[in-house]
Amino acid sequence: MASLTGYAGRLPRPAAGRLPGLPVRALAVGAAWLALAGATYGLPEEGDFPSTAAFAAGALGLGLGLPPLVVLSGRLGRAGTALAQGTPWLILLALAALAWELITAKFALLPMPFFPPPQAILEVFLDDGARLGGSILASLKLLAGGYLIGAGLGFVLGVAIGWSKTVGYWAHPVLRFVGPLPATAWLPLAFFVFPSSWSASTFLIALATGFPVTVLTWSGVAGVNKAYFDVARTLGASSTFLVLRVAIPAALPHVFVGLFMGLGGSFAVLVVAEMLGVKSGLGWYLQWAQGWAAYANLYAALIVMALMCSGLISLLFRLRDRVLSWQKGLVQW
Amino acid sequence: MVATTLERPTPVAPVGAAAKAAGARLTVEAVSHAFDIRGTALPVLDRVSLDVAPGGFVALLGPSGCGKSTLLRLVAGLEPPDAGRITIDGAQVAGPDPSRLLVFQDPTLYPWRTVRGNVMLGLEARGIAGPARAARAEAALRLVGLDGFSEVFPHQLSGGMAQRAALARALVNAPRLLLLDEPLGKLDALTRLSLQAEILRLWQETRFTALLVTHDVEEALVLAERVIVLSDRPAAIRADIRVARPYPRHRDDPELVRLRRSILDSLGQPI
């Protein structure tokens, strides 16, 4: 993620060096996916996988559909540019899937129940999609509640500590004593203090989010160039104006670092809380899949969880880029 | 470039407005001030007294670290003096006020606001309504030659342009006393010359009272009607020199050259 404050110079978005011409890439991507389709459908399998044909059909579809799209990518606007840039990755993806397919389903080189072939994971998405989808929603709901509460309270507390000496005097020792404790350490306590496992988990996620947001907001507010305040004061600004229009905007780059750290921490707590207490969500799904030795479901849930976390981080980056558009040299995510 | 008057655009202004908009009289009476550095008092100003006539341009000259900037902060009302009195038109300074504005050595523009947003800061802080605010900001930007830059963010400005924006941010409030704390100290020589001419023009057009802190003797002589030379810390007034030459002044003016020599002499510098 590189530097998050965005003070670093503008990093170029990693772009492929000199790529071979579009027709070559189109052929290569077609060949790779067709090879995957052929190997999946044609070679005999060690075991019985109901979704082999569906997986091969998907690969066939990509093998036939991608080459014309790549050739015509110049006329497809931004999606086309992304596709043209991404072809090497699409090729690699097909080759990796092919290797995985051969190692697992075709030649059974890895112990079977633990390392399911790609079609077994596809089968999870096809057959158990509803339950997975429900788990994502449950996770998102729990995470959003805890994260927003934690970020909101952390922000307000951070501004208060940074601004008011009195608040700082009382809050600082508490924060120093309690803050570094990992939120998960509160788990056993939280589950019997709070009326429901849902409220306990919300509390834990809020705690994991709130600490970094508080500390970074505080340091942001405390570190605002004093001359900014002098300027505003001579211009006739009230203290409300100093807080809302000077201290907070000046501290925002730090606040965002706190929000990023808090988001990372909240993911960890979310999964643990769902595994240990809450009876829904992706963490619970992982636990449940492991209990039933449904390893394909485990992999599917991991993939979904990675997409969810990465999506949320991207969303936060978008928000930051919008809010801090005045900064030069923002890091691209 | 057409210069626009800022605060007095229409003749329907209140009767007192024209008189009020002119420069303020500043009186500093036996002001002493010390910094508290870990319990020990470090005196920076020692019974400094001076009187600046309304609309006057006075330069404070002295070795670096002598307390010139502290005097400006006291006059701006950012800190109360330990002893002595500072009055504006007879009223004692009790705190910061938009009629007395400081322009710092660093432009200290808010990086998260556009140039226009920065210029509107004082109007916003005092609750002046939107449309009037934007119009006055644009007028101030025209006045300092930054029209067309209102949507730009400070990091896109050069040092000289940023300092012009800082001047506009002060002038849009029609200050009666402008406190200039080495405003050109960090600029390159050519930009400094053009901004000196700019400050002179703005002063002549709007007739605010100007108090300029500088350690550039030439700058003081080219701009000010009076040059006050301060001693080393704690600063006391060592010389008060009237520069009775018409504007625009030329650096090679024999009278200015003579004054420059005597000022450097009183500062104890070899010529």
Interface residues (C-beta under 8 A of the other chain):
Chain A: N225 A227 Y228 D230 V231 A232 R233 T234 L235 G236 A237 S238 F241 R245 V246 P249 A250 L252 L324 W326 Q327 K328
Chain B: R73 A76 G77 L78 P96 D97 P98 R100 L101 L102 F104 D106 T108 Y110 P111 W112 R113 T114 L121 G122 E124 A125 R126 F153 H155 R169 N173
